[in-house]
Amino acid sequence: AGLGYRPMFARKQTLSMTRRFLNRIMFEQDEVSGDDLLVRLNAEDYRSEHIVKILKCEEGARFKGGIIDMGMTNDARIVGINYDAVKGDEGRGSQRSKVVAKAEAKAKAVTKSLYRSDDSSSIDEEPFMTLSLGPRSALQTNVAVPPVDLIMACPRPLRLERLLPVVTSIGVRNVAIVGAEKVEKGFFGSHLFRRPAALRLCLEEGLSQTCTDYHAPRVVIERSLFKFLGSVHPVPDDSSNNNVEVAQPTSPLDALFPPNECLRIIAHPPIPSDSGSNGSGSNGSSSSSSRLDLQALGSRRMLEIPPPPTGANRVVVAVGPE
């Protein structure tokens, strides 16, 4: 056996562990209907499979559930399970399962039900499982929004798909995915950016793991880092005939993370190029590091960072692609 050899059974096990265990079953708001917050799932939905095969729940059992950006409960109940809906497809069950599995692998996403509260065409269809999250007033809504924001240089698509659930489970209010010098333009062609439902599913997975929060982070995508920081344009000055470069009054960075409300932290290791005078390069022009004012920030550990200024109740952490 060589150093790079991996048995076939271990490879299959690694692929099957991509989808993590669900500590809380999460639903979208458009999947819930009625005063009892009813949810209807088909047999191919990954959540109904988890309830039956992993939790091994039967009709009337209780489980932990939640609605994204709405609330959560520890007293969700299984109203009914219609096994006849599965038995009716026995003749084509094997072929249908192959088609579903092939579609999942191609789309790189798990299967979800098509039942929606605003879709009248699917009301007559018999669901496999009906769930109730209880009355709306019984939902736990006293969980505070995380006071931490993240600015992240866009990583490789596969790594981003793995990072988003982790970031969501840790607890982040806003996630800004931006371009950088070492970020390839092709990274923004990921299926997560082309299919918002796939990106939303990563956030849902993170909330299912953490089990203590129901707030999905807001994701902002900006391909240009300089546009995100606030581009510089020549504007005529009334005092002279020369054009003076002034920054835009409000950049996307300041709009999302106001300086008077946020403590901004850059996870940037000290490098020799940051020690130059006034942050300028060899040709005397201002570099991108001077725009971020790295020299003024200095080199400090997280525990050495001073407390936020008066009125600042949020922390923004910027992380590079490496």
C-alpha positions in Angstrom: 0.0 0.0 0.0 1.4 3.4 -0.9 1.2 6.6 1.1 -1.6 8.0 -1.1 -3.7 4.8 -1.0 -7.2 5.0 0.5 -9.5 2.0 0.6 -12.7 2.3 -1.3 -14.9 1.8 1.8 -13.2 4.7 3.6 -13.7 6.9 0.6 -17.5 6.2 0.6 -17.7 6.8 4.3 -16.0 10.3 3.9 -18.5 11.3 1.2 -21.4 10.2 3.3 -20.3 12.3 6.2 -20.4 15.5 4.2 -24.0 16.0 5.4 -23.7 16.3 9.2 -26.1 15.2 11.8 -29.1 17.4 12.6 -29.4 18.5 16.2 -32.5 20.5 15.4 -34.8 20.2 12.4 -35.0 23.6 10.7 -37.6 24.8 8.2 -38.1 27.8 6.0 -41.0 30.2 6.8 -42.7 29.4 3.5 -42.8 25.7 4.4 -45.0 26.5 7.5 -48.8 27.1 7.4 -51.7 27.4 9.8 -52.0 28.4 13.4 -50.3 25.2 14.5 -47.4 25.8 12.2 -47.9 22.6 10.1 -45.1 21.3 7.8 -45.6 18.7 5.2 -42.7 16.6 3.9 -42.4 14.0 1.2 -40.6 10.7 1.6 -37.5 11.9 -0.2 -37.0 15.0 2.0 -33.7 14.6 4.0 -35.4 15.8 7.1 -38.1 13.1 7.0 -35.5 10.5 6.4 -33.5 11.8 9.4 -36.6 11.7 11.6 -37.5 8.1 10.7 -34.1 6.5 10.2 -31.8 8.4 12.7 -34.2 9.7 15.4 -36.4 6.6 14.8 -39.5 8.6 15.7 -43.1 7.4 15.3 -46.4 9.2 15.0 -46.9 11.4 18.1 -43.2 11.7 19.0 -41.6 15.0 20.0 -38.4 16.5 18.6 -36.5 19.8 18.4 -37.6 22.0 15.6 -37.2 25.5 14.4 -38.1 28.1 11.7 -35.3 30.2 10.3 -35.4 33.8 11.4 -38.7 33.2 13.2 -38.2 31.0 16.3 -37.5 27.5 17.7 -39.2 24.9 19.9 -38.2 21.8 21.8 -41.8 20.5 21.6 -42.4 19.9 17.9 -44.6 16.9 17.2 -45.2 14.4 14.4 -48.9 14.6 13.5 -48.9 11.7 11.1 -46.8 9.5 8.9 -48.4 8.1 5.7 -46.5 4.9 4.9 -49.0 4.2 2.1 -47.5 7.0 0.1 -44.2 5.0 0.0 -45.9 1.6 -0.6 -47.7 3.0 -3.6 -44.4 3.6 -5.4 -43.0 0.1 -4.7 -43.1 -0.9 -8.4 -40.9 2.0 -9.4 -39.2 2.6 -6.1 -35.7 1.4 -7.1 -35.7 3.4 -10.3 -37.0 6.5 -8.6 -34.4 6.2 -5.9 -31.7 6.0 -8.5 -33.0 9.2 -10.3 -33.2 11.1 -7.0 -29.7 10.0 -5.9 -28.3 11.0 -9.4 -30.0 14.4 -9.2 -28.6 15.0 -5.7 -25.1 14.2 -6.8 -25.4 16.4 -9.9 -26.9 19.4 -8.0 -24.6 18.9 -4.9 -27.5 19.3 -2.6 -29.9 17.2 -0.6 -33.5 16.8 -1.6 -36.2 18.9 0.0 -40.0 18.8 -0.2 -41.8 20.9 -2.7 -44.7 21.7 -0.3 -45.1 25.5 0.3 -47.7 27.4 2.2 -48.4 29.7 -0.7 -48.7 26.9 -3.3 -52.3 25.8 -3.7 -51.5 23.2 -6.4 -49.9 20.8 -3.9 -52.6 20.9 -1.3 -54.5 17.9 -2.7 -51.3 15.8 -2.8 -50.9 13.4 0.1 -47.6 14.1 2.0 -45.5 11.4 3.6 -45.1 13.2 6.9 -47.0 16.0 8.7 -45.4 17.9 11.5 -46.5 20.5 13.9 -44.3 23.1 15.6 -47.0 24.2 17.9 -48.6 27.6 18.2 -46.7 30.6 17.1 -46.8 32.2 20.6 -45.0 29.1 22.0 -41.9 29.6 19.9 -38.7 30.7 21.6 -37.8 34.1 20.2 -35.6 35.4 23.0 -32.3 34.4 21.3 -30.2 37.5 20.6 -28.7 38.1 17.2 -25.0 37.3 17.2 -22.9 40.5 17.7 -20.1 39.3 15.4 -19.7 40.0 11.7 -17.3 38.4 9.2 -15.5 39.7 6.1 -14.1 36.8 4.3 -12.0 36.6 1.1 -13.8 34.1 -1.2 -12.1 30.7 -0.8 -12.3 27.8 -3.2 -15.9 26.7 -3.9 -15.6 23.3 -2.1 -14.0 25.0 0.9 -16.7 27.7 1.0 -19.4 25.0 0.9 -17.8 23.5 4.0 -17.1 26.8 5.8 -20.6 28.3 5.6 -22.2 25.7 7.9 -19.4 26.1 10.4 -19.5 29.9 10.4 -23.3 29.8 10.8 -23.1 27.3 13.7 -20.5 29.5 15.5 -22.9 32.5 15.3 -22.4 35.3 12.8 -24.7 38.2 12.0 -23.4 39.2 8.6 -21.0 37.5 6.2 -19.4 39.5 3.4 -17.7 37.4 0.8 -15.3 39.7 -1.2 -12.6 39.3 -3.8 -8.9 39.8 -3.1 -5.6 39.7 -4.9 -5.2 36.0 -4.4 -8.8 35.1 -5.1 -9.4 33.7 -8.6 -12.3 35.2 -10.5 -13.5 31.7 -11.2 -14.3 31.2 -7.6 -17.3 33.4 -8.0 -18.7 31.0 -10.6 -19.5 28.5 -7.8 -22.9 26.9 -7.8 -23.5 28.5 -4.4 -23.5 32.0 -6.1 -25.5 30.8 -9.1 -28.1 28.9 -7.0 -29.2 30.9 -3.9 -31.1 27.8 -2.7 -27.8 25.9 -2.4 -26.2 28.7 -0.4 -29.3 28.9 1.8 -29.1 25.2 2.4 -25.6 25.6 3.8 -26.9 28.2 6.3 -29.7 25.9 7.2 -27.3 23.1 7.9 -25.3 25.3 10.3 -28.4 26.2 12.2 -29.3 22.6 12.5 -25.9 21.8 14.0 -25.8 24.6 16.6 -29.3 23.8 18.0 -29.2 27.1 20.0 -30.0 29.7 17.4 -32.4 30.3 14.6 -31.0 33.5 13.0 -29.5 32.8 9.6 -26.6 35.2 8.7 -27.0 37.7 5.9 -24.6 37.0 3.1 -23.3 39.8 1.0 -21.2 39.1 -2.1 -18.9 41.7 -3.6 -16.4 40.7 -6.3 -14.3 43.8 -6.0 -12.5 44.5 -2.8 -11.8 48.2 -3.7 -15.4 48.7 -4.5 -16.3 47.2 -1.1 -13.9 49.4 0.7 -15.0 52.5 -1.2 -13.4 53.5 -4.5 -11.6 56.8 -5.0 -12.5 59.3 -7.7 -11.0 62.7 -8.7 -13.4 65.5 -7.6 -12.7 69.2 -8.5 -11.7 71.3 -5.6 -13.1 74.9 -5.3 -10.0 76.3 -3.7 -7.7 75.4 -6.7 -7.7 74.2 -10.3 -6.2 70.9 -9.4 -8.3 67.7 -9.0 -8.1 66.2 -5.5 -8.8 62.6 -4.8 -11.5 62.2 -2.1 -13.2 59.0 -1.0 -16.9 58.3 -1.4 -18.9 59.5 1.6 -20.4 56.0 2.3 -18.8 52.8 1.1 -20.4 49.4 1.3 -18.1 48.6 4.2 -19.3 51.6 6.2 -22.9 51.0 5.3 -22.8 47.4 6.5 -20.4 48.0 9.4 -20.5 51.6 10.6 -17.3 52.6 12.4 -19.2 54.1 15.3 -21.0 50.8 15.9 -18.4 48.2 15.1 -14.9 47.3 16.3 -13.0 46.3 13.1 -10.4 43.6 13.4 -8.1 42.4 10.6 -6.7 38.9 11.0 -3.4 39.9 9.3 0.0 38.5 10.3 2.8 41.1 10.4 4.9 41.1 7.2 8.0 43.3 6.3 6.0 45.3 3.6 3.7 46.7 6.4 6.6 48.3 8.2 7.3 50.9 5.4 6.8 54.6 6.1 3.2 55.8 5.6 2.3 52.4 4.0 3.8 53.4 0.6 5.7 51.1 -1.7 9.1 51.6 -3.4 7.7 53.9 -6.0 6.1 56.2 -3.4 2.5 55.3 -4.4 0.0 54.3 -1.7 -0.5 50.6 -1.5 -3.7 48.6 -0.6 -2.3 47.9 2.9 -2.2 51.7 3.6 -5.9 51.8 2.7 -6.6 49.3 5.4 -4.3 51.2 7.8 -2.4 48.1 8.9 0.5 50.1 10.4 -1.8 52.1 12.6 -3.4 48.8 13.9 -0.1 47.3 14.8 0.5 43.7 15.7 -1.6 42.5 18.6 -3.1 39.3 19.8 -6.9 39.0 20.1 -6.7 39.2 23.9 -4.7 42.4 23.6 -7.2 44.3 21.5 -8.8 47.2 23.5 -12.5 47.1 24.2 -14.9 48.6 21.6 -15.4 52.4 21.8 -18.5 53.9 23.4 -21.6 52.9 21.4 -19.9 50.1 19.5 -21.7 46.8 20.2 -20.5 44.7 17.3 -17.2 43.1 16.2 -16.2 42.7 12.6 -13.4 40.3 11.8 -11.8 40.4 8.3 -10.0 37.2 7.2 -7.9 36.7 4.1 -8.0 33.8 1.6 -5.2 31.8 3.3 
